[in-house]
Amino acid sequence: MLSRALGPRYAELLRTWTPTLMTWGGVAGIGVIWGTDWKLVLQYVPYIGGKYKTED
């Protein structure tokens, strides 16, 4: 189905580039977390989130 929509050449290119694109997507996601307020993001990660609990 993918090769019919894109053509066989582009379907093969997409299959070969998918791992690279996923890797760079993960790197970009970590970069966004690093560039933003990291405590805001990490409070939802199990075990690590316990370090940032504040008693109101």
PyMOL commands that set and color helices and strands:
alter all, ss='L'
color gray80, all
select helices_A, chain A and resi 2-6+8-35+38-42+49-52
alter helices_A, ss='H'
color red, helices_A
deselect
rebuild
show_as cartoon
